[in-house]
Amino acid sequence: MNKNRIFMIAAGGMFAALSASADSLSLNQYVALVLAHNPQPQIAASALTVTRAKSSTALAGMLPGVSANAGISKGSNNVTNNVGTSVSAGINAQMQIFDFGRTPLQYKAATRSVSAAQYDLQSTLQATILSARTAYFNYLLALQLLGVNQDALKQATAHYDQAKVLFEVGKQAKITVTKANVDVANAQVNLIHAQNALRLARVQLETTAGALLPDSLVLTDTLGEIEDSLALPDAMTAALEKRPDILSGKAHLDASRLQRDAAAAAFFPSVNGNAGYSWRGGDGNAFVAPDWNQPSWSVGANLTVPLFQGGAIAASFKQADATLAQTRATLNATTQNALQQVQQNYLQEIDARQRISATAVLVQQATEALQMSQERYRNGVAAPLEITDAELTLANARSSHYQAQYDYHIAHAQLLLATGTLHE
């Protein structure tokens, strides 16, 4: 927990440095920026503070309570008919002596709830990191797809210019120029979509960070980077041992079990101790201070036996027992979902890695095919449709390659999240 606090403070300092410098932003810097300004970690941290305060309240039930009192009253004596003034002051103490462990059990349950809140904060931090990575790589993908469409427009424009030249020398028909012009228009439409997608990606980037970024921003990480992968058995083991939501569920289960035991202890008697020290004074109509030289004191103990409370104790026990069963079932469901997520994300990461390799070959082949088609077209051998198909194939291959790289990074981050090992 201290580590998380230190990191968030460091993140704030890093953001200040970014604001002062920066046209460039690495993935780690962006994650730090998001953690420093995204409201979700702040909400989880506030929930942890509330839970800690409840734990302190539970602890107070095990400690003595001391209070001071003072009073003044005026009244008449029925025998003498004199009106007098009475002044008193005192100190009283109360303490739970024995209640069959109910109060200590409630305190232990509260401390386990604090542990659960700490794990919940870790879950929120990791989910926020995933959001940051997704926004970062989505912007990189939008940049790459914009470049693909810009290149496609350049190729379509060059093809159109070439078609006009070939038409003028009599090597191509008029329909060839018209078709090439249509290809340019389609490329322009696709470029407009890509430009808008980049704007939307930037909105996501800034919204996730909770801060405006400079117009000249350059992301220094790339989609082409490959991270270390996890073996499936290791990932499954890590999920069971490190996932914050599973650890939180176990802490909640412990707290529910302790609360159920505390509810059972309410059926038994309790013993409370009390002690007091007081002074009194007063005579006649005048105000007289207490006589500090003649104090009185008292020490005692009370035994409380619950005989009948309208079924409230039994109902509280049934509620605590049902809560325990619900918490146990929730933990089982969380564990099953975690293992399923690990397997799904593991397979998605493998799929994306394989598509990266396959589309890289496809891009190379599509590039060579376009070059050959352009050469054949210049020589009057290839039909215009062959050029159009080759350009479209290359654009689609490059887009698929970048999409596979993006899918890999997201799947890898989701796998780390599923195993509870996604950190800054």
N, C-alpha and C positions, 0 to 999 in steps of 0.2 A: 504494500500500500504506500509506504514511504517512497518507494521507487517511482510509482506512478505520479505522486505529487511532485517529486523532484523533476521528473520528465516534463510535466506540464509547465512548471516554472521555466525550465530550460527552453521549452517551446515558445513561451512568450518572449524570451530574450532573442531567440532565433528569428521570430517574426519582426522584432524591432530592427535586427540586422538586415533582414530582407527588405524592409521598407526603405532603409537607407541606401541599399546598393542597387536595386536589383532588377536586372532584366532577365536573369536566368533563374531557374527553379528546378532543383532535383526532386526526385520522388520523396526522399527522406525529409527534405526541407518542407515540401508541401504537406506531408503527413503531420509534421510538427506544427505547421500553421493551422491545420484543421483541428488538431487536438487542443490547441490554445484558444480557438474561437468558436468551435462548434458547440451549440448549447446542450447536446445530449450528454456528454460527460459531466457537465455542470449539474444537470438534473440528477444524474445518478449519484454524484458526490453529495448533493443536498439530501438525497434519500438516505445515504450512509450516515450523515450527521444526525438526522432524525432518529435513526435506529440506535445510534450510540447514546443519544439523550434518553431514549426509552430504557436502555440498559442501565444507565446511571440512576434512573428512577427506580428500577427493580432493586438495585444495590442499596438504595436508601431504606428499603424495607427491612434490611438485615442490620441496620445501624440504629443506635439510640436516637430518639428525638428529644430535643431540649427546647423549652419555650419559657419565656418570661412573661409575667402578667402584672398588671397594676390596676387598681380600681378605687373609686370613691363613691360613696352612697350616703344618702341622707334620709332619715326616717324617724318615726316616733316609737316610744315604748308604751305599750298598752297599760302597763302597771303604773308607771310614774307619769305618763303623759308628757315626758320630756322629748324634745326633738334633738337628735344627735347626728353627728357626722362620723362616718366610718371610712377609714383609709386602709388599703391593703396592698401588699406587693409580694411577689413570690417567684420561685423558679420551679418548674416541673420537668420531669424526665420520664419517658416511656420507652420500652423496648420489648420487642418480640423475643420471648425466651425459648419457646419450643412450639412448633406447629406441625410435627411429623415431617419436617423437611419441605413443606410447601413453598416457603419464601426462598430458600436456597435453590430449589428446583426452578422457580420462576426466573431467578437471576441467571442461572446457567442457560436456560432457554433463551433469555435475552442476549447473552453473549454469543450463542450460536446464530442468532438472528443477525448480529453484527457481522459475523463471519460471512453469512449468506449475502449481506449487502455489499461487503467488500468484493466478493466474487461477482456480484451483479455489476459493480462498477467496472471490473475487469472485462466482463462481457460487453459492456457498452463501449469501452475503449477499443476493443478489438473490432466490434461492428463499425465503429467510426473510422478506424484505420482501413477497413474494407471499402467503405464509402469513398474514402480519400483515394485509394488506389484505383477504384473503378472510375472516378471522375478524371484522374490524371491520365490513365491509359485510354479512356474514351476520347479525350482531347487529342492525344497523340494519333489515335486512329482517324479522327476527323481530319487532322492535318495531312495524313498520308493519303486518304481518299480524295482530299482536295487536290493534292499533287497529281494523282492518277487522272482525275477529270481535266485538270489543266493540260496535261500531256496529251490526253485524248483529243482535246479541242485543237491543240497545235497540230497533231497528226491529221485530223480531219481538215483543217484549214490548208495544210500543205498538200493534201490529196486533192482538195478543190482547186488550188492554184495549178497543180500539175494537170488536172483534168481539163482546165481551160486551155492550157498550152497545147495539149494533145488534140483538143478539138480544133484549135486554130490551124494546126498543121495537117488536119484531116485524118488523124489516127484514131479518134474517138468520136462517137456520135454526141449530139446535143443532150440526149438523155443522161449521158455520163456526167456532164456538168451539173445538170439539175439534181441528179442523185447525190453527188458530192456536196452540193449546197444544202440538201436536206440533212445529210450527215453532220454538217457543221452546226445546223440549227439544233439538232438533237444533242450534240455535245455541249452546246451552250446551255440548254435546259438542264442537263445533268450537272454542269458546273454550278449553276444557280442553286440546285439542291444541295450540292456539296458545301457551298459557301454558307448556306443557311444552317446546315448541320454543324459546321464549325462554330457558328455563333451560338447555337444551342449548347454545344459542348462547353463553350467558355462560360455561359451562364451557369451550367452545372458546376464547373470548376470553381467559380467565385461563390456560388451559393453554398456549396459544401464547405468551403474554407471560411465562410462568413466574413469575407474581406474582398475589397476590390483589388484587382491585379493590374500592373502597368500594361499599357497598350503594346509595348515593345517586348512583352514577355516571351522568353524562349525556354522550353522544357528541355533539360539536359539529358534525361534518360530516354531510351529508345524502346520501340516495340521488339527489336531484334534480340534483346538480352534474354538469356535462358538461365533460370535459377535451379538450384539443387532440388531434385525431386525426392519424395519420400516413398519407401516401400510400403505396400498396403498393410502388412502385419504391424510394422512400426507405427503407421498412422492410426490404426485401430487401437493399439495400446496407448498411444499418446492421448487420444480422445478420451479414453476412460480415466486416465490419470490427471489430465491437465485442463480439460474443458471447463471453463468457469461456470457454465450453467449446470453441469453435472455436479461439480463441487458445491455450488450453491444449493442444489437440490438435496444433497446429502446433509448440508448444514441445516436446511429447513426441516429435513426429516428428524434430525437429532433434536431440534427445538420443539417440534410437534410431540415427540415422544416425552420430552421433559415436561411439556405443558400438560400432557395427559396424566403423567404421574403426579404433577402438582394438583390437578383437578381431583385426583383420587384422594390425595392427602386432606382435602377440604372436608371429607366425611368424618375426620377425627378431631378431638379437642385441641385447643391451643391454650398456651399459657403466656400471659403478658405481665411484665413487671412495671411498676411505677414508683416514683419517688418525688417528694416535694419538700420545699423549704420556703417558709413564708413569714411575713411580718404583718402585724396589724396595729392600728392606732386610731384614736378618735375619741372625743369627749365633748359634750355640750354642742353649742352652735358653731364653735370655731373649728377651723381646719387644723388638725393635729397630724404631724408626720408619723409614719410607723415607728414603733419602738424597736430600733435596730438591735438593742441589747437583749431583747426577749423574743427570739425567733421560735417558731414551731416547725416541726418536721414530720414527715410520714414516709413510710416505706411499705409497699404491699405488692401483691400479685393477684391476678385474676385468672380464673379458669373458665374458659368458654366452651361449652359443649353444644354442637349443633343438633338440636332435636327436630325441629321442623321449620323449613324455609320455603314451603310451598313447592317443593320439588326443584328448586333452583340449583342446588348442588348436583343432583342427579342429572339434570339437563346440561349443566356445564360439563360434566364428565362425558356424557354422550357426545356433545359437540366436539370436545377435545379428541375423543376416540375416533370420531368420523373424520376430523381434520387430519389426524395421523394417517388413516387409511387413504385419504385423498392425496396427501403429500407423498406417500409411498408409491401410489399409482402414477402420480405426475413424474416422479423420478424415473420410474421404469419407462414411461413414454419418452422422456427426454433422452434417456440412454439409447433406446431403440432408434429414435430419430437421428441421434448423433452418429451412430454406426452406419445408418443408411446414408447420411450426408457424406460421410467419409468415403464410402464406396462409390457413390455417384460422382463426387468431385474428383476422385482418383481416376475414374474411367474418363471423365470429361477432359482431364489434363492430358491423359495418354492420347485421346482422340485429337486434341488440339496440336500436340507435338507431332503426331504423325501427319496431320494436315499441313503443318508448316513445311515439313520435308517434301511432301507431295506437291504442294503448290509452288515451292521454289523451283522444282524441276519443270512444272507447267509454265512458269513465267519464262524460264530460259527457252523452252521449246516454242512458246508463243512469240517471243522476241525474234527468234531465228525464222519462224514461219512468216512473220510480217516483213522482215527484211527480204526474204525470197520473193514474196508476193509483190513488194514494191519494185524489185528489180524486173520481175516478169511484166509488171504493168508498164514500166518505162519502155520496155521492149515491144509493147503492144501484144503480148501473149496472154496476160491475165485479164479476166473480166473485172469490171469495177466492183462487183459484189464480192469478189475474192479479197480485195483490199479492205472493204468494209468489215467482212467477217474476221479477217486477221486482226484488224484494229480492235474490234469488239472483244475478240478472244483474249488479246493481251490485256486490255483494260480489266476484264473480268478476272483474269488470272492474278493480276497484281492486287486487285481488291480482295480476292479470296485469300491471298497470301497474308495481307495485312490483317484481315479479319481473323484468320487462324492465329496469328501472333497475339492479337488482342484477346481472343478466347482463351489462349493458353495462360496469359497473365491473370485473367479473372478467375479461371478454374484453379490455378495454383494458389491464389490468395484465398479463395473459398475453401480449398483443402486445408490450408494452414488455419483458417478460422474454425473449420470443423474439428481439427485436432487440438484446438486451444493454444496454438503456437504462433499465432499471427501477432507480431510485435512491431514496434516502431523501427 
